[in-house]
Amino acid sequence: MRFRYQARDKQGKMQTGNLDAADSRAAAKTLMEQGLTPVQVFAAKGSVSSTSGSSRVDISNMIQSLRDALEPAVDLDQLIIFCRQMYSLTNAGIPILRAIEGLADSTQNKRMQKALRDVHNQLERGRSLSAGLSRHKKVFPKLVVAIVHVGENTGQLEESFEQLALYLEKEQDTRKRIKAATRYPSFVLIALVIALFVLNIFVIPTFADMFSRFNVELPWATRALLGTSGFFVNYWPLLLISIAGLVFGLRYYTATSAGRLIWDSIKLKTPVIGSILERSMLARFSRSFSVMLGAGVPLTQALSLVAEAVDNAWMEKKILGIRRSIERGENLSRSARQSQLFTPLVMQMIVVGEETGRIDTLLREVAEYYERETDYDLKTLTARIEPVMIAVVAVMVLILALGIFTPMWDMMSAYQGG
């Protein structure tokens, strides 16, 4: 849109003119960046662009969005490298502008490179580092921005980047261990599903043709296998569509706030895996909360940021409830106890830490304890899941043996008896 403005320059003289901006707030921001103090900003007559101009803008926006989507995402490894390099550069006394410029030139990730160049431009315009980072939410999480902001205000920016690097490295290690522990069960389940399709579509129909030539009563296992195979053979397109619809339906439902809340609560109650996830998230809560408090972030703001860091909607709702309780005047320990979210160990640490003023140190110890517990559980996860997998495979083999070999034995016995 086109806006008409009245603004005063640094000498106090009134200036008028026109400029293009998305809205009045963006127009005022542009004026301030030009060294003008806006007095009045209003939409000019005929400010709406023509249809062709609007369509050109829409097309350019779509092309830019497509380019952004095709750019590789910034993963946790690159964020850790950024924090480590920023710690080394700031600790060596290199100015922030030079450090950001050097990192923008050296990074290989296009999205990170573009974000750092924009941060560099923002710093040249006089904005703070945290304000520049906050413009790129898909690259720098809110927790990173908040700790950098505190580091700027306290003069401990290099310590803030060191804390972030250590926290993100722990987070990366936990994710890798969870992926490694669930890789074997995932492969087994995928193999079972593929075997189920192959048997029902290609193998069992061959035996069905053979059994149909003999006018004999088939056992229940054989009838079940033939019925299942007939369903797969005759309705496999409908089956694939149903599976795809179920997957996309679940993904759509879990993308909603209500669906994600229910799904995340179910994950924590899943046998075997649920307890590991709960310990992992309690470790993440304790470590991120410790980092935030150690950096000097206010308690309520730290809780808001930690609620996002745990990456679980059910636990996030509980943590935000703690924050609201504190805002009403309750202390942290009482609010945490009312949430019924934490184990007695965490509650004891919170109470002692609140009394001694060392809550960040004690929460760090809690995080290390839960990380050791999670590590042990993940190492033994495969051993606990293997018997279940073996039992499932054994049941499938038993049904196949009863369904295919029992009638063959009966026919051979009848043939030999005849």
C-alpha positions in Angstrom: 0.0 0.0 0.0 1.0 3.6 -0.5 1.0 5.8 2.6 1.3 9.6 3.0 3.3 10.7 6.0 4.2 13.8 8.0 7.4 13.5 10.0 10.1 15.6 11.6 13.8 15.3 10.8 16.7 15.6 13.3 16.6 19.4 13.1 12.8 19.4 13.9 11.7 20.4 10.5 8.4 18.9 9.2 8.8 16.6 6.2 6.0 15.2 4.1 5.9 12.6 1.4 4.8 9.2 0.2 6.1 5.7 0.7 5.1 2.1 0.0 4.7 -0.4 2.9 2.7 -3.4 4.0 0.9 -1.4 6.7 1.1 1.8 8.7 3.3 0.2 11.4 5.8 -0.9 8.7 5.7 2.6 7.2 6.5 4.2 10.6 9.3 1.8 11.1 10.8 2.7 7.7 10.6 6.4 8.6 12.4 5.8 11.9 15.1 3.8 10.1 15.6 6.9 7.8 16.1 9.1 10.9 12.6 10.7 10.8 10.1 10.9 13.7 6.7 10.1 12.3 3.9 12.5 13.3 1.1 11.2 11.1 0.9 8.2 8.7 -2.2 7.5 6.7 -3.2 5.6 3.6 -3.0 7.7 0.5 -6.0 7.8 -1.9 -5.9 5.1 -4.4 -3.3 3.3 -2.3 -4.5 -0.2 -3.3 -2.4 -1.4 -6.1 -4.0 -2.3 -9.4 -5.0 -5.9 -10.2 -2.0 -6.6 -12.4 0.4 -5.1 -9.8 -1.2 -7.1 -7.0 -1.0 -10.3 -9.1 2.7 -9.6 -9.8 3.3 -9.1 -6.0 1.4 -12.3 -5.3 3.4 -14.3 -7.9 6.7 -12.9 -6.6 5.7 -13.8 -3.0 4.8 -17.3 -4.1 8.2 -17.7 -5.9 10.0 -16.4 -2.9 8.1 -18.8 -0.6 8.9 -21.7 -2.9 12.6 -20.8 -2.9 12.5 -20.6 0.9 10.8 -24.0 1.1 13.4 -25.6 -1.2 16.3 -24.2 0.8 17.8 -26.8 3.2 16.6 -26.4 6.8 19.0 -25.5 9.5 19.5 -28.6 11.6 20.8 -28.9 15.2 24.4 -29.6 14.1 24.6 -26.3 12.3 23.1 -24.4 15.2 25.6 -26.0 17.6 28.5 -25.0 15.2 27.1 -21.4 15.1 27.0 -21.2 18.9 30.5 -22.7 19.3 32.0 -20.3 16.7 30.2 -17.3 18.2 31.6 -18.3 21.7 35.1 -18.6 20.3 34.9 -15.3 18.4 33.4 -13.2 21.1 35.7 -14.7 23.7 38.6 -13.7 21.5 37.4 -10.1 21.5 36.3 -10.0 17.9 33.5 -7.4 17.3 30.0 -8.9 16.7 29.7 -7.3 13.3 32.9 -8.9 12.0 32.0 -12.2 13.7 28.6 -12.4 12.0 30.0 -11.4 8.7 32.7 -14.0 8.8 30.2 -16.7 9.8 27.9 -15.7 7.0 30.7 -16.0 4.5 31.9 -19.4 5.8 28.6 -21.3 6.3 27.4 -23.6 3.5 23.8 -23.7 4.4 21.9 -21.1 2.2 19.1 -20.5 4.8 21.7 -19.9 7.6 23.8 -17.7 5.3 20.8 -15.6 4.3 19.7 -15.2 8.0 23.2 -14.2 9.1 23.5 -11.6 6.3 20.2 -10.1 7.4 21.4 -10.1 11.1 24.5 -8.3 9.9 22.4 -5.7 8.2 20.3 -5.2 11.3 23.4 -4.7 13.4 24.7 -2.1 11.0 21.3 -0.3 11.4 21.8 -0.2 15.2 19.7 -3.0 16.3 20.8 -5.6 18.9 22.0 -9.1 18.0 19.0 -10.7 19.8 16.6 -8.5 17.8 18.2 -9.5 14.6 18.1 -13.2 15.5 14.4 -13.0 16.4 13.6 -12.1 12.8 14.4 -15.6 11.7 12.3 -18.0 13.9 12.9 -21.0 11.6 16.6 -20.7 12.1 17.0 -19.5 15.7 14.6 -20.9 18.3 13.1 -18.6 20.9 15.3 -20.1 23.6 18.5 -19.1 21.7 17.1 -15.6 21.2 16.2 -15.2 24.9 19.6 -16.3 26.3 21.4 -14.1 23.8 19.2 -11.2 24.9 20.1 -11.8 28.5 23.8 -12.1 27.6 23.7 -8.8 25.8 22.1 -7.0 28.8 24.4 -8.5 31.4 27.7 -8.2 29.4 28.2 -12.0 29.3 27.4 -12.8 25.7 30.3 -15.3 25.3 29.1 -17.2 28.4 25.6 -17.3 26.9 26.8 -18.8 23.7 28.8 -21.4 25.6 25.7 -22.4 27.7 23.7 -22.7 24.5 26.3 -24.8 22.8 26.5 -27.2 25.8 22.7 -27.4 26.0 22.2 -28.0 22.3 24.9 -30.7 22.3 23.1 -32.6 25.1 19.9 -32.3 23.2 21.5 -33.6 20.1 23.0 -36.6 22.0 19.6 -37.5 23.4 17.9 -37.4 20.0 20.6 -39.6 18.5 20.3 -42.2 21.2 16.5 -42.3 20.9 16.8 -42.7 17.1 19.4 -45.5 17.5 17.2 -47.3 20.0 14.1 -47.2 17.9 15.8 -48.0 14.6 15.8 -51.8 15.0 12.1 -52.1 16.1 11.1 -49.8 13.2 12.9 -52.0 10.6 11.3 -55.2 12.1 7.8 -53.7 11.9 8.3 -52.5 8.3 9.6 -56.0 7.4 6.5 -57.6 9.0 4.1 -55.3 7.1 5.9 -56.0 3.8 5.9 -59.8 4.5 2.1 -59.6 5.3 1.3 -58.0 1.9 3.6 -60.3 -0.1 2.1 -63.5 1.6 -1.5 -62.4 1.2 -1.2 -61.2 -2.4 1.3 -63.6 -4.0 1.8 -66.7 -1.8 -1.5 -67.7 -0.3 -3.5 -67.4 -3.5 -1.3 -70.2 -5.0 -2.3 -72.5 -2.2 -5.9 -71.4 -2.5 -6.0 -72.7 -6.1 -4.6 -76.0 -5.0 -7.1 -76.4 -2.1 -10.0 -75.5 -4.3 -9.4 -78.6 -6.4 -10.1 -80.9 -3.3 -13.6 -81.0 -2.0 -12.5 -81.2 1.7 -13.4 -79.2 4.8 -10.6 -76.8 5.6 -9.5 -75.9 9.1 -10.3 -72.5 10.7 -6.7 -71.2 10.2 -6.8 -72.0 6.5 -10.2 -70.4 6.1 -8.9 -67.3 7.9 -5.9 -67.1 5.7 -7.9 -67.5 2.5 -10.4 -64.9 3.6 -7.7 -62.4 4.5 -5.8 -63.1 1.2 -9.1 -62.7 -0.8 -9.6 -59.3 0.8 -6.1 -58.2 0.0 -6.3 -59.4 -3.6 -9.7 -58.0 -4.3 -9.6 -54.8 -2.3 -5.9 -53.8 -2.2 -6.5 -50.4 -3.9 -9.2 -49.6 -1.3 -6.8 -50.9 1.4 -4.0 -48.6 0.3 -6.3 -45.6 0.0 -7.6 -46.4 3.5 -4.1 -46.6 4.9 -3.1 -43.3 3.2 -6.3 -41.6 4.4 -5.7 -42.8 7.9 -2.1 -41.6 7.9 -2.9 -38.2 6.5 -6.0 -37.9 8.8 -3.9 -38.6 11.8 -1.3 -36.1 10.7 -3.9 -33.5 10.1 -5.6 -34.2 13.5 -2.3 -34.2 15.4 -1.4 -30.8 13.7 -4.4 -29.2 15.5 -3.9 -28.1 19.1 -6.5 -30.5 20.6 -5.2 -33.4 18.5 -1.6 -32.8 19.4 -2.5 -32.5 23.1 -4.2 -35.9 23.0 -1.4 -37.5 20.9 1.4 -36.3 23.2 -0.4 -37.5 26.3 -0.9 -41.0 24.6 2.8 -41.1 23.8 3.7 -40.7 27.5 1.4 -43.5 28.5 2.7 -46.0 25.9 4.1 -49.2 27.5 7.9 -49.4 27.6 8.5 -46.3 25.4 6.3 -43.9 27.4 8.5 -44.0 30.5 11.6 -43.3 28.5 10.0 -40.3 26.7 8.8 -38.9 30.1 12.3 -39.2 31.6 13.8 -37.6 28.5 11.4 -34.7 28.6 12.0 -34.2 32.3 15.7 -34.1 31.6 15.1 -31.6 28.8 12.9 -29.4 31.1 15.5 -29.5 33.9 18.4 -28.7 31.7 16.7 -25.9 29.7 15.2 -24.4 32.9 18.6 -24.5 34.5 20.2 -22.8 31.5 17.6 -20.1 31.4 17.7 -19.3 35.2 21.6 -19.4 35.1 21.6 -16.9 32.3 19.4 -14.6 34.3 16.1 -15.0 32.4 13.1 -14.0 34.6 11.2 -16.9 36.1 7.9 -16.5 34.2 9.6 -15.9 30.9 11.9 -18.9 31.5 8.8 -21.1 32.0 7.2 -19.9 28.8 10.4 -20.7 26.8 10.9 -24.0 28.5 7.3 -25.0 27.7 8.2 -24.7 24.0 11.5 -26.5 24.5 10.1 -29.7 25.9 8.2 -30.3 22.5 5.2 -32.0 24.1 1.8 -30.3 24.1 0.6 -32.1 27.3 3.7 -31.1 29.3 3.7 -27.6 27.8 0.1 -27.1 29.1 1.2 -28.2 32.6 4.3 -25.9 32.6 2.2 -22.9 31.4 -0.2 -23.7 34.2 2.7 -23.4 36.6 3.6 -20.0 35.1 0.0 -18.8 35.6 0.0 -20.0 39.2 3.3 -18.1 39.9 1.8 -14.9 38.3 -1.1 -15.2 40.8 1.4 -15.1 43.6 2.2 -18.7 44.3 5.9 -19.8 44.7 7.5 -22.2 42.3 7.6 -25.3 44.5 3.9 -25.1 45.4 2.9 -24.5 41.8 5.0 -27.4 40.6 3.5 -29.7 43.2 0.0 -28.7 42.2 0.7 -29.5 38.5 1.5 -33.2 39.4 3.9 -33.2 36.6 7.2 -33.9 38.4 8.5 -36.9 40.3 9.4 -36.6 44.0 13.1 -36.3 43.1 12.5 -33.2 40.9 10.1 -31.7 43.6 12.7 -32.2 46.3 15.4 -30.5 44.2 13.1 -27.6 43.4 12.2 -27.1 47.1 15.8 -27.2 48.2 16.9 -25.0 45.3 14.3 -22.4 46.1 15.3 -22.3 49.8 19.0 -22.0 49.0 18.9 -19.9 45.9 20.7 -22.6 43.9 17.8 -23.9 41.9 19.7 -23.7 38.6 22.6 -25.8 40.0 20.3 -28.5 41.5 18.2 -28.7 38.3 21.3 -29.3 36.3 22.0 -32.3 38.6 18.5 -33.5 38.1 19.0 -33.2 34.3 22.2 -35.3 34.5 20.4 -37.9 36.6 17.5 -38.3 34.2 19.9 -38.3 31.2 21.8 -41.2 32.8 18.4 -43.0 33.4 17.3 -42.4 29.8 20.7 -43.6 28.5 20.3 -46.9 30.4 16.7 -47.3 29.3 17.6 -46.8 25.7 20.5 -49.3 25.9 18.1 -51.9 27.3 15.1 -50.9 25.0 16.1 -53.3 22.2 16.5 -56.2 24.7 13.0 -55.5 26.1 11.4 -55.1 22.6 13.0 -58.2 21.1 10.8 -60.8 22.9 7.7 -58.9 21.8 8.9 -58.9 18.2 9.8 -62.6 18.4 6.4 -63.4 19.8 4.7 -61.5 16.9 6.8 -63.3 14.3 6.1 -66.7 16.0 2.4 -66.1 15.9 2.5 -65.2 12.2 4.5 -68.4 11.4 2.2 -70.5 13.6 -0.9 -69.3 11.7 0.8 -69.8 8.4 1.9 -73.3 9.4 -1.6 -74.2 10.7 -3.3 -72.7 7.7 -1.1 -74.1 4.9 0.5 -77.3 6.1 -2.4 -78.8 8.2 -4.7 -79.3 5.1 -1.8 -80.6 3.1 -1.1 -83.2 5.8 -4.8 -84.1 5.9 -4.8 -84.5 2.1 -1.7 -86.6 2.1 -3.1 -88.8 4.8 -6.4 -89.3 2.9 -4.4 -90.0 -0.3 -2.2 -92.6 1.5 -5.3 -94.1 3.1 -7.0 -94.4 -0.2 
